[in-house]
Amino acid sequence: MATATEEEKHIPTDLLTHEILSRIPAINLLKNHMLVSKKWRQLISGPEFIQIHLNRSNQRADGTRILVAEPITMTDCDNSPVTEPFPRKRFYYPAMKPPSPGKRIPYPSEFSVRCPVILGSCDGLICLYDEGHRKFAVFNPSTRKYDLGLADKFRWLCLSNYASWFGRHPCTGEYVLVIGSQLQGSHVDIRVYALKTHASRNSRSIINQKKHGRSYSYSDPVGSLLHGALHWAVCTCPFDRNQLLFESEHLIVAYDFRKNEIVEIPPPGEFRFTLGVMDECLFVIFRNADQVFELWSMREYGVKESWTKYANIKGFGSVRLLVPLGFCSNGDELIVEADRKKVEKYSFVEKKSTLLKNHRCDQEFKSISYVDSLVPPEIIYE
């Protein structure tokens, strides 16, 4: 049998990187292939290959992965112990093709036993916040590596009612963390933190200036990036709870990175909705008066009349809210979080859903989509 070194002589480097190694999951590359030879180890750990591997993950039809952060203490609805309790301080990674089992991934060891807050994901990295120890972490669930360098910078952060996003600035390309402060009255405060330079930028705007005495909340705290702007679904409510049912309104708030402005974008209707991006267009999911979920797409950005119905999403029973997590199978399947209790995969072709993860208790969990990558967490400072 030829040795690894002899075989390497017959495999062009471009073929090895672009067509062979770039298709292998990150954890397998680290566990097995880095041990083949010094050349392979240097190749796999180099920035050029890390980018090639990331590009391949973004292009794969099955590249979407879901990470679920679960509460530590779990009981079912009648307060009796769950028959198969989940391990402490673990994420759960559901398999995209049931009945294949999912995986559990340890939290960063410095985190408390509480369920961490998920602030966003980019390039296979997930930004987390531990409210118990007031620590931040940038975590790569594919490689299990993390960085805690943000911990001291944001100790003051209050996440009682917040918006967030983590990713690359669309103008500068550097990694940023975006935090929207608690919405009170008619004000929205957005802060953009550059993680490399430690610079911050603040933007304040007034939504619906004619409507005073109202409070605001986010349907889903993690924003969606499109056309250089972040978007959140927001519900506005009167402070008088007796009027809540009749005067609640729903809208889209967008933060433009280039202009440092916050503006409103009109939604297609008056129902409570969640928000995402599909085919370079905003889309919303809401439950109509017939208890059927509808997906609408905004074909022309910012133009209310361009909202177009894409599909009905049936089979979710009494579920009240679907949060989109990502698409797979070339857009034929949508991964959703149902009422913060289940993760399901809906097929637009078969018009049915498949359960990926069921919480089985009265507590909510948090989940987010990410891609498999070798990107090191410390890259956010480069």
C-alpha positions as CSV (number, residue, x, y, z in Angstrom):
1,M,0.0,0.0,0.0
2,A,1.3,3.5,-0.9
3,T,2.0,5.8,2.0
4,A,0.2,9.1,2.4
5,T,3.3,10.9,1.3
6,E,3.6,8.9,-1.9
7,E,-0.1,9.4,-2.6
8,E,0.2,13.2,-2.1
9,K,2.7,13.3,-5.0
10,H,-0.1,12.1,-7.4
11,I,-2.8,14.5,-6.2
12,P,-2.6,18.1,-7.4
13,T,-3.0,20.6,-4.6
14,D,-5.9,22.4,-6.3
15,L,-7.8,19.1,-6.7
16,L,-7.0,18.1,-3.1
17,T,-8.3,21.3,-1.6
18,H,-11.2,22.3,-3.9
19,E,-12.7,18.9,-4.8
20,I,-11.7,16.5,-2.0
21,L,-10.9,18.0,1.4
22,S,-13.4,20.9,1.1
23,R,-16.3,18.5,1.0
24,I,-15.4,16.8,4.3
25,P,-17.1,18.1,7.5
26,A,-14.9,20.3,9.7
27,I,-14.9,17.9,12.7
28,N,-13.7,15.0,10.6
29,L,-10.9,17.1,9.1
30,L,-9.7,18.0,12.5
31,K,-10.0,14.5,14.0
32,N,-8.7,12.4,11.1
33,H,-7.2,14.2,8.1
34,M,-4.9,16.6,10.0
35,L,-3.0,13.5,11.2
36,V,-2.3,12.2,7.7
37,S,0.8,14.3,7.1
38,K,2.4,17.6,8.0
39,K,1.4,18.9,4.5
40,W,-2.2,18.1,5.1
41,R,-2.1,19.6,8.6
42,Q,-0.6,22.9,7.2
43,L,-3.1,22.9,4.4
44,I,-6.2,22.4,6.5
45,S,-5.2,25.0,9.1
46,G,-4.3,27.6,6.5
47,P,-6.6,30.7,5.9
48,E,-6.9,30.0,2.2
49,F,-8.3,26.5,2.7
50,I,-10.5,27.6,5.6
51,Q,-12.2,30.1,3.1
52,I,-12.5,27.4,0.4
53,H,-14.2,25.1,2.9
54,L,-16.6,27.8,4.1
55,N,-17.5,28.7,0.5
56,R,-18.2,25.0,-0.2
57,S,-20.5,24.8,2.9
58,N,-22.4,27.9,1.8
59,Q,-23.0,26.3,-1.6
60,R,-24.1,22.9,-0.5
61,A,-27.9,22.2,-0.7
62,D,-27.7,20.4,2.7
63,G,-25.3,23.0,4.2
64,T,-27.8,24.4,6.8
65,R,-27.3,23.2,10.3
66,I,-29.4,24.1,13.4
67,L,-28.1,24.6,16.9
68,V,-30.5,24.4,19.8
69,A,-29.7,25.9,23.2
70,E,-31.8,24.2,25.9
71,P,-32.6,25.1,29.5
72,I,-30.7,23.0,32.0
73,T,-33.5,22.0,34.3
74,M,-36.3,20.2,32.3
75,T,-39.7,19.0,33.5
76,D,-42.6,17.9,31.4
77,C,-46.0,19.7,31.6
78,D,-47.2,17.9,34.8
79,N,-43.9,18.6,36.6
80,S,-42.7,15.0,36.6
81,P,-39.2,14.3,35.5
82,V,-38.5,13.8,31.8
83,T,-37.8,10.1,31.1
84,E,-34.6,10.9,29.2
85,P,-33.1,14.1,30.8
86,F,-30.8,16.1,28.7
87,P,-27.1,16.5,29.9
88,R,-26.2,19.7,31.6
89,K,-24.6,22.5,29.7
90,R,-25.2,21.1,26.2
91,F,-26.3,22.4,22.9
92,Y,-28.4,20.0,20.7
93,Y,-27.7,19.6,17.0
94,P,-30.7,17.9,15.3
95,A,-30.2,15.6,12.4
96,M,-31.6,17.0,9.1
97,K,-32.6,13.6,8.0
98,P,-34.6,11.8,10.7
99,P,-34.6,9.2,12.1
100,S,-30.8,9.7,12.2
101,P,-30.0,10.8,15.8
102,G,-28.9,14.3,16.5
103,K,-25.8,15.3,18.5
104,R,-25.2,17.2,21.8
105,I,-22.4,19.7,22.0
106,P,-20.9,21.1,25.3
107,Y,-21.3,24.7,26.1
108,P,-18.1,26.7,26.7
109,S,-16.8,25.4,30.0
110,E,-16.8,28.9,31.6
111,F,-20.5,29.4,31.0
112,S,-23.1,28.9,33.8
113,V,-25.7,26.2,33.7
114,R,-28.3,28.5,32.4
115,C,-29.4,28.5,28.8
116,P,-27.3,31.0,26.9
117,V,-28.7,33.8,24.8
118,I,-28.0,33.4,21.0
119,L,-27.2,36.8,19.4
120,G,-26.4,35.7,15.8
121,S,-24.3,33.6,13.5
122,C,-21.9,34.2,10.7
123,D,-19.4,32.1,8.8
124,G,-20.1,29.1,11.1
125,L,-19.5,31.2,14.2
126,I,-22.2,31.8,16.8
127,C,-22.2,34.8,19.2
128,L,-23.5,33.8,22.7
129,Y,-24.2,35.6,25.9
130,D,-24.3,33.9,29.3
131,E,-26.6,36.0,31.5
132,G,-25.6,34.0,34.6
133,H,-21.9,35.0,34.5
134,R,-22.4,38.0,32.1
135,K,-20.0,36.6,29.6
136,F,-19.9,36.7,25.8
137,A,-18.4,33.9,23.6
138,V,-17.9,33.5,19.9
139,F,-18.3,29.8,19.4
140,N,-17.7,27.5,16.4
141,P,-20.0,24.4,17.0
142,S,-18.3,22.5,14.2
143,T,-14.8,22.6,15.7
144,R,-16.0,23.1,19.4
145,K,-13.6,26.1,19.7
146,Y,-14.6,29.4,21.3
147,D,-13.2,32.8,22.3
148,L,-14.2,34.8,25.4
149,G,-12.4,38.0,24.5
150,L,-15.7,40.0,24.4
151,A,-16.5,39.3,28.0
152,D,-15.2,42.5,29.6
153,K,-16.4,44.9,26.9
154,F,-20.1,44.2,27.3
155,R,-20.6,43.5,31.0
156,W,-23.3,46.2,31.3
157,L,-25.6,44.7,28.6
158,C,-29.3,44.3,29.5
159,L,-31.2,41.9,27.3
160,S,-34.7,42.1,28.8
161,N,-36.1,43.2,25.4
162,Y,-33.6,43.4,22.7
163,A,-32.6,43.0,19.1
164,S,-29.3,41.6,18.0
165,W,-27.2,40.5,15.0
166,F,-23.6,39.2,14.6
167,G,-21.8,39.2,11.3
168,R,-19.6,41.0,8.8
169,H,-20.3,44.7,8.3
170,P,-21.7,45.0,4.7
171,C,-19.5,48.1,4.1
172,T,-16.2,47.3,5.8
173,G,-16.2,43.5,6.0
174,E,-15.1,43.5,9.6
175,Y,-17.1,41.5,12.2
176,V,-19.6,43.5,14.2
177,L,-22.1,42.9,17.0
178,V,-25.3,44.8,16.8
179,I,-27.5,45.4,19.8
180,G,-30.9,47.1,19.9
181,S,-31.7,48.4,23.3
182,Q,-35.1,47.9,25.0
183,L,-37.8,49.7,23.1
184,Q,-39.7,52.2,25.2
185,G,-42.2,54.8,24.2
186,S,-41.4,55.5,20.5
187,H,-37.6,55.2,20.6
188,V,-35.4,52.5,19.1
189,D,-31.7,52.6,19.9
190,I,-29.3,50.6,17.8
191,R,-25.6,50.2,18.7
192,V,-23.0,48.7,16.2
193,Y,-19.8,47.5,17.9
194,A,-16.8,46.8,15.7
195,L,-15.1,43.8,17.3
196,K,-11.6,44.5,15.7
197,T,-11.3,48.3,16.5
198,H,-13.6,48.3,19.5
199,A,-15.4,51.3,18.0
200,S,-19.1,51.8,18.4
201,R,-21.8,53.7,16.6
202,N,-25.2,54.7,17.8
203,S,-28.4,55.4,16.0
204,R,-31.7,56.5,17.5
205,S,-35.0,56.8,15.6
206,I,-38.6,57.4,16.4
207,I,-41.1,54.9,15.0
208,N,-44.6,56.0,14.3
209,Q,-44.0,59.5,15.6
210,K,-47.7,60.3,15.8
211,K,-48.4,57.4,18.2
212,H,-47.3,58.1,21.7
213,G,-47.8,56.0,24.9
214,R,-46.9,52.7,23.1
215,S,-44.4,50.0,23.9
216,Y,-42.6,47.8,21.3
217,S,-41.3,44.2,21.3
218,Y,-39.5,42.0,18.8
219,S,-41.2,38.9,17.4
220,D,-37.7,37.4,17.0
221,P,-34.6,39.2,18.4
222,V,-32.0,38.1,15.7
223,G,-32.1,40.3,12.7
224,S,-32.1,39.5,9.0
225,L,-29.5,41.2,6.7
226,L,-30.5,42.3,3.2
227,H,-29.4,45.1,0.9
228,G,-27.0,46.5,3.5
229,A,-29.7,46.7,6.2
230,L,-30.8,44.7,9.2
231,H,-34.5,43.9,9.6
232,W,-36.6,43.0,12.6
233,A,-40.3,42.1,13.0
234,V,-41.7,44.4,15.7
235,C,-45.0,44.5,17.5
236,T,-46.3,47.8,18.9
237,C,-48.7,47.8,21.8
238,P,-50.5,50.5,23.9
239,F,-49.4,50.8,27.5
240,D,-53.1,50.3,28.4
241,R,-53.4,46.5,28.5
242,N,-57.2,46.8,28.1
243,Q,-56.6,48.1,24.6
244,L,-54.0,45.5,23.7
245,L,-56.2,43.2,21.7
246,F,-57.6,46.0,19.5
247,E,-54.7,48.3,19.0
248,S,-51.6,46.1,18.6
249,E,-49.8,46.7,15.3
250,H,-47.0,44.9,13.5
251,L,-44.2,46.4,11.4
252,I,-40.7,45.9,10.0
253,V,-37.9,48.0,11.4
254,A,-34.8,48.3,9.3
255,Y,-31.3,49.6,10.3
256,D,-29.3,50.9,7.3
257,F,-25.6,50.4,7.9
258,R,-24.5,52.9,5.3
259,K,-26.8,55.7,6.3
260,N,-26.8,54.8,10.0
261,E,-30.6,55.3,9.9
262,I,-33.6,53.3,11.2
263,V,-36.6,53.2,9.0
264,E,-39.9,51.4,8.7
265,I,-40.9,48.9,5.9
266,P,-44.6,48.1,5.5
267,P,-45.6,44.5,6.1
268,P,-48.3,42.8,3.9
269,G,-51.0,42.7,6.6
270,E,-52.0,43.2,10.2
271,F,-51.2,39.8,11.6
272,R,-48.2,39.0,13.9
273,F,-45.4,37.7,11.7
274,T,-41.8,36.5,11.7
275,L,-39.2,37.6,9.2
276,G,-36.5,36.1,7.0
277,V,-34.7,36.4,3.6
278,M,-35.3,34.1,0.6
279,D,-33.9,34.6,-2.9
280,E,-32.6,38.1,-2.1
281,C,-36.1,39.1,-0.9
282,L,-37.7,39.7,2.5
283,F,-40.3,37.2,3.5
284,V,-42.8,37.0,6.3
285,I,-44.7,34.1,7.9
286,F,-48.0,34.7,9.7
287,R,-51.0,32.7,10.8
288,N,-54.2,33.9,9.0
289,A,-57.8,34.0,10.3
290,D,-58.3,30.4,9.2
291,Q,-55.4,29.3,11.4
292,V,-53.3,28.5,8.3
293,F,-49.7,29.9,8.0
294,E,-48.9,31.9,4.9
295,L,-45.5,32.8,3.5
296,W,-45.3,36.2,1.6
297,S,-42.3,37.6,-0.3
298,M,-41.5,41.2,-1.0
299,R,-40.5,41.2,-4.7
300,E,-39.5,44.8,-4.8
301,Y,-37.6,46.0,-1.7
302,G,-39.5,48.7,0.3
303,V,-42.6,48.6,-1.9
304,K,-45.7,47.5,-0.1
305,E,-47.6,46.6,-3.2
306,S,-44.9,44.1,-4.2
307,W,-45.8,41.7,-1.4
308,T,-46.7,38.4,-3.1
309,K,-48.1,35.2,-1.5
310,Y,-45.6,32.4,-2.0
311,A,-47.3,29.4,-0.2
312,N,-49.6,28.2,2.5
313,I,-47.8,26.2,5.2
314,K,-50.2,23.6,6.7
315,G,-50.1,20.9,9.3
316,F,-48.9,22.8,12.4
317,G,-52.2,22.5,14.4
318,S,-52.4,24.9,17.3
319,V,-48.9,26.4,16.8
320,R,-49.2,30.2,16.9
321,L,-45.7,31.3,15.7
322,L,-43.2,29.9,13.2
323,V,-39.7,31.4,13.2
324,P,-37.8,30.6,10.0
325,L,-34.3,29.2,10.6
326,G,-33.1,28.5,7.1
327,F,-33.6,26.6,3.9
328,C,-32.2,23.4,2.6
329,S,-32.6,21.1,-0.4
330,N,-32.1,24.0,-2.8
331,G,-34.9,25.9,-1.2
332,D,-37.5,23.1,-1.4
333,E,-37.5,22.7,2.4
334,L,-37.8,25.3,5.2
335,I,-36.5,24.8,8.7
336,V,-38.8,26.5,11.3
337,E,-39.0,26.9,15.1
338,A,-42.6,26.3,16.2
339,D,-43.6,28.2,19.3
340,R,-40.0,27.9,20.7
341,K,-40.9,24.3,21.5
342,K,-40.1,22.3,18.4
343,V,-37.9,22.4,15.3
344,E,-39.5,21.1,12.2
345,K,-38.6,20.8,8.5
346,Y,-41.4,21.7,6.0
347,S,-41.4,20.5,2.4
348,F,-43.0,22.8,-0.1
349,V,-43.0,19.9,-2.6
350,E,-44.7,17.3,-0.3
351,K,-46.6,19.9,1.7
352,K,-45.9,18.3,5.0
353,S,-43.6,18.8,8.0
354,T,-41.0,16.5,9.7
355,L,-40.2,16.8,13.4
356,L,-36.5,17.4,14.0
357,K,-36.5,18.3,17.7
358,N,-39.2,18.3,20.3
359,H,-38.7,20.0,23.6
360,R,-41.3,18.0,25.5
361,C,-41.8,20.5,28.3
362,D,-43.2,23.9,29.2
363,Q,-39.9,25.8,28.8
364,E,-38.8,27.5,25.6
365,F,-35.5,26.9,23.9
366,K,-33.4,29.0,21.6
367,S,-32.1,27.9,18.2
368,I,-30.3,29.3,15.2
369,S,-29.0,28.2,11.8
370,Y,-25.3,28.0,10.9
371,V,-22.9,26.5,8.4
372,D,-20.2,23.9,8.9
373,S,-16.8,25.7,8.9
374,L,-13.3,25.7,10.2
375,V,-13.3,29.5,10.8
376,P,-11.5,30.1,14.1
377,P,-13.4,32.4,16.6
378,E,-10.4,34.7,17.1
379,I,-10.7,35.8,13.5
380,I,-13.2,38.4,14.7
381,Y,-10.2,40.5,15.9
382,E,-8.3,40.4,12.6
